[in-house]
Amino acid sequence: MKSAVEVLPANPQQAQALARIVADAEFLQRYSNALGTPDEYIGRALQSGTLLTALVDGEEAGLVWFVTQGTFGRGGYIRLLAVRSDRRRSGVGRALMSAAESQIFQVSEHAFLLTSDFNASAQRFYESLGYMSVGRIPGYVVPDVDELIYWKGRPASSPPL
């Protein structure tokens, strides 16, 4: 039986568990020097923007960090999505993205995110959620990695702003 995913605002008491998820994320290991330690990264996330965590069976299974507006003056920005390795492909990422988009699309017409050029599984995942690759930023975070810009417009089924 598949366990239910509960998405809630993260709190400082969860910082260590969330930092472990960040430390475990293979794609982030190429960015380690540029982003600081996982503890520093989660500390920044708790202080700026919105940080949500997914709980499965009472344990932190993933996180999403985002802002609801400001990107290009017109949209929200999903800064980080990370799912614990043993919870990938279980609906945790989809639940986190749905929760983030729900908040973003309440106040913005657009959602943006960046993903690494080498992270093909993330690219497929975001495309399955309706995101479209709209550009590339060479060496934006680290010199040897290009960031792909993904965009999704507010669904027509959403209530007007």
C-alpha positions as CSV (number, residue, x, y, z in Angstrom):
1,M,0.0,0.0,0.0
2,K,1.3,3.4,-1.0
3,S,1.8,5.8,1.9
4,A,0.1,9.2,1.8
5,V,2.2,12.3,1.2
6,E,1.5,15.3,3.5
7,V,3.0,18.7,2.4
8,L,3.4,21.3,5.2
9,P,5.5,24.4,5.8
10,A,8.9,23.4,7.0
11,N,10.1,24.6,10.5
12,P,13.5,25.0,12.1
13,Q,13.2,21.7,14.0
14,Q,13.3,19.9,10.7
15,A,16.5,21.6,9.5
16,Q,18.8,18.7,10.1
17,A,16.5,16.2,8.3
18,L,16.1,18.6,5.4
19,A,19.8,19.2,5.2
20,R,20.4,15.5,4.9
21,I,18.0,15.3,1.9
22,V,20.0,18.2,0.3
23,A,23.3,16.5,1.0
24,D,22.0,13.2,-0.5
25,A,20.8,14.9,-3.7
26,E,23.3,13.7,-6.4
27,F,22.7,16.7,-8.7
28,L,23.6,19.2,-5.9
29,Q,27.0,17.6,-5.3
30,R,28.4,19.3,-8.3
31,Y,27.4,22.7,-6.8
32,S,28.7,22.1,-3.3
33,N,31.3,24.9,-3.2
34,A,28.9,27.4,-4.8
35,L,25.9,26.8,-2.5
36,G,27.6,26.3,0.9
37,T,26.9,23.4,3.2
38,P,23.5,21.7,3.3
39,D,22.9,23.2,6.7
40,E,23.6,26.8,5.4
41,Y,21.4,26.2,2.4
42,I,18.5,25.0,4.5
43,G,19.1,27.9,6.9
44,R,18.7,30.4,4.0
45,A,15.6,28.6,2.7
46,L,14.0,28.8,6.1
47,Q,14.7,32.6,6.2
48,S,13.7,33.6,2.6
49,G,10.9,32.5,0.4
50,T,8.7,29.5,1.3
51,L,10.1,26.1,2.2
52,L,7.7,23.2,2.3
53,T,8.4,19.7,3.3
54,A,6.7,16.4,2.4
55,L,6.1,13.9,5.1
56,V,5.6,10.3,4.5
57,D,4.8,8.1,7.5
58,G,5.8,11.0,9.7
59,E,9.3,11.4,8.2
60,E,10.7,14.1,6.0
61,A,10.8,12.8,2.4
62,G,11.5,15.9,0.4
63,L,11.4,19.6,0.2
64,V,10.6,22.5,-2.2
65,W,11.9,26.0,-1.8
66,F,10.3,28.8,-3.8
67,V,9.1,32.4,-4.0
68,T,5.7,33.3,-5.3
69,Q,6.7,36.4,-7.3
70,G,9.6,38.5,-8.6
71,T,11.1,36.3,-11.4
72,F,11.5,38.5,-14.4
73,G,9.0,40.8,-12.7
74,R,6.1,38.5,-13.6
75,G,6.4,35.1,-12.0
76,G,7.3,32.8,-9.2
77,Y,10.5,30.8,-9.0
78,I,11.0,27.3,-7.7
79,R,14.5,27.4,-6.3
80,L,15.0,23.8,-5.2
81,L,13.2,20.5,-5.3
82,A,14.8,17.6,-3.6
83,V,13.4,14.2,-2.7
84,R,15.0,11.6,-0.4
85,S,16.6,8.9,-2.6
86,D,14.4,6.1,-1.1
87,R,11.2,8.1,-1.8
88,R,11.9,9.1,-5.4
89,R,9.2,8.0,-8.0
90,S,6.6,7.7,-5.2
91,G,4.7,10.9,-5.8
92,V,6.6,13.0,-3.3
93,G,8.1,15.3,-6.0
94,R,4.7,15.8,-7.7
95,A,3.0,16.6,-4.4
96,L,5.7,19.2,-3.6
97,M,5.5,20.8,-7.0
98,S,1.7,20.9,-6.9
99,A,1.8,22.6,-3.5
100,A,4.4,25.2,-4.7
101,E,2.5,25.8,-7.9
102,S,-0.8,26.3,-6.0
103,Q,0.8,29.1,-4.0
104,I,2.6,30.6,-6.9
105,F,-0.4,30.7,-9.2
106,Q,-2.5,32.5,-6.6
107,V,-0.4,35.6,-7.1
108,S,1.6,35.1,-10.4
109,E,0.8,34.2,-14.0
110,H,4.0,32.2,-14.5
111,A,6.3,29.7,-12.7
112,F,10.0,29.4,-13.5
113,L,12.7,27.1,-12.4
114,L,16.3,26.2,-13.4
115,T,17.6,22.7,-13.9
116,S,21.1,21.4,-14.7
117,D,22.0,20.5,-18.2
118,F,23.2,17.1,-17.1
119,N,20.1,16.3,-15.1
120,A,18.0,14.5,-17.7
121,S,15.7,12.9,-15.2
122,A,14.7,16.2,-13.7
123,Q,14.2,17.6,-17.2
124,R,11.8,14.8,-18.0
125,F,10.0,15.2,-14.7
126,Y,9.4,18.9,-15.1
127,E,8.3,18.4,-18.7
128,S,5.8,15.8,-17.5
129,L,4.3,18.5,-15.2
130,G,3.8,20.9,-18.2
131,Y,7.0,22.9,-18.0
132,M,8.7,23.9,-21.2
133,S,12.4,24.5,-21.7
134,V,12.7,28.2,-22.8
135,G,16.4,29.0,-22.5
136,R,19.9,28.3,-21.2
137,I,22.3,30.2,-19.0
138,P,25.9,29.0,-19.4
139,G,27.9,28.7,-16.2
140,Y,25.3,30.5,-14.1
141,V,26.1,28.7,-10.8
142,V,29.3,26.8,-11.6
143,P,31.5,27.2,-14.7
144,D,31.1,23.7,-16.2
145,V,27.2,23.4,-15.9
146,D,24.6,25.2,-17.9
147,E,21.3,25.9,-16.3
148,L,18.2,25.3,-18.4
149,I,15.3,27.7,-17.8
150,Y,11.9,26.1,-17.5
151,W,8.6,27.9,-17.6
152,K,5.0,27.1,-17.0
153,G,2.0,29.4,-17.4
154,R,-0.8,29.6,-15.0
155,P,-3.5,27.0,-15.9
156,A,-6.6,28.3,-17.5
157,S,-8.6,26.4,-14.8
158,S,-7.1,28.6,-12.1
159,P,-9.3,31.5,-10.8
160,P,-8.4,34.9,-12.2
161,L,-5.8,37.0,-10.2
